[in-house]
Amino acid sequence: APFTHTSTFAKGWPIPDVVKFQATKLLTGNWQPYPITMSFAPPNMVVSLIGLSRPGVVERGLSAESCKRHLHQLHVCLPSRPGHTRLL
């Protein structure tokens, strides 16, 4: 998300050389250094919580949950044809 949304909520966020995903429990984890938590909800949903402490600024060391404002996202993956998925 931070690499594809550089003109909206991720405007001004730095693009690091490495982004680490740390699993916090089964099918859930967070993206470091970004304040983003994602959970996979079988069979076909991903729920994201993106912390927005200050627009255009990533405050390293903050979790998504500790930010005052949030962007909530629900991604639904549906098969469209063999070998392809539609993302809603």
Backbone as CSV, one residue per row, in Angstrom:
resi,resn,N_x,N_y,N_z,CA_x,CA_y,CA_z,C_x,C_y,C_z
1,ALA,0.812,-1.210,0.000,0.000,0.000,0.000,0.848,1.262,0.000
2,PRO,1.885,1.377,0.829,2.655,2.615,0.819,3.358,2.883,-0.510
3,PHE,3.582,1.876,-1.305,4.285,2.077,-2.566,3.331,2.440,-3.696
4,THR,2.050,2.138,-3.546,1.095,2.388,-4.618,0.149,3.540,-4.321
5,HIS,0.178,4.069,-3.126,-0.729,5.153,-2.749,0.055,6.399,-2.353
6,THR,1.093,6.721,-3.117,1.980,7.826,-2.755,1.357,9.200,-2.979
7,SER,0.201,9.271,-3.635,-0.442,10.574,-3.817,-1.643,10.750,-2.889
8,THR,-1.953,9.733,-2.061,-3.090,9.857,-1.144,-2.596,9.684,0.289
9,PHE,-3.035,8.646,0.999,-2.705,8.537,2.421,-1.222,8.323,2.684
10,ALA,-0.471,7.797,1.727,0.957,7.544,1.942,1.834,8.662,1.382
11,LYS,1.244,9.796,1.062,2.012,10.913,0.520,3.082,11.335,1.519
12,GLY,4.308,11.345,1.081,5.415,11.738,1.939,6.037,10.605,2.735
13,TRP,5.436,9.413,2.690,6.021,8.283,3.417,7.291,7.847,2.703
14,PRO,8.348,7.596,3.444,9.583,7.130,2.823,9.428,5.694,2.317
15,ILE,10.158,5.376,1.267,10.160,4.016,0.750,11.470,3.368,1.189
16,PRO,11.405,2.460,2.171,12.634,1.833,2.675,13.141,0.762,1.713
17,ASP,14.379,0.366,1.899,14.945,-0.715,1.095,14.284,-2.048,1.416
18,VAL,13.852,-2.216,2.669,13.247,-3.468,3.113,12.020,-3.147,3.957
19,VAL,10.951,-3.901,3.733,9.767,-3.820,4.583,9.617,-5.174,5.245
20,LYS,9.547,-5.171,6.559,9.476,-6.422,7.309,8.042,-6.674,7.750
21,PHE,7.562,-7.876,7.507,6.254,-8.286,8.010,6.486,-9.180,9.211
22,GLN,5.928,-8.780,10.333,6.101,-9.558,11.558,4.758,-10.138,11.958
23,ALA,4.668,-11.463,11.956,3.438,-12.126,12.363,3.259,-11.985,13.860
24,THR,2.079,-11.512,14.262,1.798,-11.348,15.686,0.952,-12.499,16.218
25,LYS,0.216,-13.131,15.336,-0.526,-14.341,15.655,-0.904,-14.982,14.330
26,LEU,-1.526,-16.117,14.365,-1.875,-16.831,13.148,-2.685,-15.946,12.208
27,LEU,-2.205,-15.780,10.992,-2.865,-15.031,9.923,-2.985,-13.533,10.176
28,THR,-2.218,-12.996,11.113,-2.237,-11.564,11.421,-0.809,-11.077,11.645
29,GLY,-0.555,-9.855,11.231,0.767,-9.292,11.466,0.797,-7.817,11.142
30,ASN,1.989,-7.221,11.256,2.136,-5.805,10.950,3.336,-5.584,10.056
31,TRP,3.269,-4.472,9.324,4.333,-4.096,8.401,5.231,-3.092,9.105
32,GLN,6.514,-3.362,9.137,7.457,-2.433,9.746,8.324,-1.842,8.643
33,PRO,8.516,-0.551,8.550,8.332,0.466,9.575,6.961,1.151,9.536
34,TYR,6.052,0.702,8.718,4.760,1.373,8.585,3.777,0.960,9.677
35,PRO,2.880,1.875,10.078,1.860,1.535,11.070,0.660,0.852,10.393
36,ILE,0.887,-0.359,9.903,-0.145,-1.110,9.188,-0.256,-2.497,9.805
37,THR,-1.480,-2.876,10.158,-1.763,-4.217,10.646,-2.726,-4.868,9.664
38,MET,-2.440,-6.114,9.291,-3.302,-6.834,8.357,-3.654,-8.196,8.925
39,SER,-4.879,-8.632,8.640,-5.339,-9.949,9.060,-6.003,-10.641,7.877
40,PHE,-5.714,-11.903,7.710,-6.374,-12.703,6.684,-7.548,-13.408,7.334
41,ALA,-8.725,-13.230,6.763,-9.940,-13.859,7.276,-10.412,-14.874,6.236
42,PRO,-10.080,-16.154,6.444,-10.459,-17.172,5.472,-11.966,-17.189,5.231
43,PRO,-12.421,-17.478,4.045,-11.606,-17.994,2.953,-11.073,-16.932,1.998
44,ASN,-11.567,-15.671,2.051,-11.186,-14.772,0.967,-11.089,-13.293,1.335
45,MET,-10.882,-12.938,2.592,-10.837,-11.524,2.956,-9.540,-11.153,3.661
46,VAL,-9.100,-9.930,3.419,-7.976,-9.347,4.140,-8.462,-8.025,4.726
47,VAL,-8.267,-7.849,6.021,-8.666,-6.635,6.719,-7.392,-5.876,7.087
48,SER,-7.349,-4.589,6.729,-6.177,-3.756,7.022,-6.572,-2.599,7.922
49,LEU,-5.695,-2.285,8.855,-5.826,-1.102,9.698,-4.553,-0.290,9.483
50,ILE,-4.703,0.912,8.943,-3.565,1.773,8.660,-3.636,2.968,9.597
51,GLY,-2.623,3.129,10.419,-2.581,4.230,11.369,-2.141,5.515,10.704
52,LEU,-2.880,6.583,10.938,-2.564,7.897,10.379,-2.341,8.861,11.535
53,SER,-1.121,8.923,12.013,-0.834,9.807,13.135,-0.796,11.257,12.670
54,ARG,-0.099,11.523,11.573,-0.056,12.845,10.952,-0.037,12.643,9.454
55,PRO,-0.881,13.323,8.700,-0.904,13.127,7.252,0.475,13.319,6.630
56,GLY,0.869,12.366,5.794,2.133,12.462,5.079,3.361,12.122,5.890
57,VAL,3.194,11.663,7.128,4.335,11.376,7.983,4.202,9.985,8.587
58,VAL,5.263,9.196,8.470,5.309,7.915,9.163,6.116,8.127,10.429
59,GLU,5.498,7.895,11.550,6.225,8.000,12.807,6.675,6.598,13.183
60,ARG,7.937,6.347,12.989,8.481,5.012,13.232,8.278,4.606,14.687
61,GLY,8.001,3.330,14.868,7.824,2.800,16.201,6.378,2.817,16.684
62,LEU,5.472,3.444,15.916,4.071,3.445,16.292,3.375,2.230,15.676
63,SER,2.458,1.670,16.412,1.622,0.629,15.837,0.383,1.296,15.251
64,ALA,-0.288,0.610,14.363,-1.515,1.154,13.778,-2.533,1.458,14.862
65,GLU,-2.621,0.583,15.841,-3.608,0.735,16.904,-3.355,1.956,17.790
66,SER,-2.103,2.385,17.894,-1.788,3.510,18.775,-1.989,4.871,18.103
67,CYS,-2.269,4.898,16.819,-2.505,6.165,16.112,-3.909,6.688,16.410
68,LYS,-4.072,7.993,16.330,-5.363,8.614,16.639,-6.382,8.430,15.515
69,ARG,-5.919,8.436,14.265,-6.806,8.296,13.112,-6.422,7.045,12.333
70,HIS,-7.416,6.460,11.668,-7.180,5.200,10.966,-7.869,5.164,9.611
71,LEU,-7.284,4.414,8.744,-7.912,4.046,7.476,-8.182,2.552,7.580
72,HIS,-9.442,2.170,7.501,-9.829,0.760,7.567,-10.089,0.281,6.144
73,GLN,-9.555,-0.874,5.801,-9.756,-1.426,4.469,-10.195,-2.874,4.565
74,LEU,-11.081,-3.248,3.670,-11.497,-4.634,3.525,-11.239,-5.022,2.080
75,HIS,-10.426,-6.034,1.878,-10.118,-6.551,0.545,-10.772,-7.915,0.425
76,VAL,-11.562,-8.093,-0.619,-12.215,-9.375,-0.861,-11.662,-9.939,-2.161
77,CYS,-11.146,-11.153,-2.094,-10.563,-11.819,-3.257,-11.562,-12.834,-3.799
78,LEU,-11.915,-12.683,-5.065,-12.877,-13.590,-5.693,-12.266,-14.210,-6.935
79,PRO,-12.426,-15.515,-7.121,-11.927,-16.127,-8.352,-12.700,-15.566,-9.540
80,SER,-11.985,-15.193,-10.596,-12.651,-14.654,-11.782,-12.616,-15.628,-12.958
81,ARG,-11.510,-16.345,-13.067,-11.356,-17.420,-14.067,-10.147,-18.230,-13.620
82,PRO,-9.946,-19.370,-14.191,-8.810,-20.208,-13.741,-7.487,-19.428,-13.743
83,GLY,-6.828,-19.434,-12.593,-5.540,-18.765,-12.460,-5.605,-17.271,-12.225
84,HIS,-6.796,-16.695,-12.067,-6.944,-15.262,-11.879,-7.894,-14.960,-10.719
85,THR,-7.620,-13.840,-10.054,-8.426,-13.415,-8.911,-8.820,-11.970,-9.097
86,ARG,-10.031,-11.654,-8.734,-10.496,-10.272,-8.746,-10.431,-9.739,-7.323
87,LEU,-9.828,-8.575,-7.155,-9.675,-7.953,-5.849,-10.680,-6.816,-5.729
88,LEU,-11.574,-6.917,-4.746,-12.564,-5.854,-4.495,-12.173,-5.112,-3.241
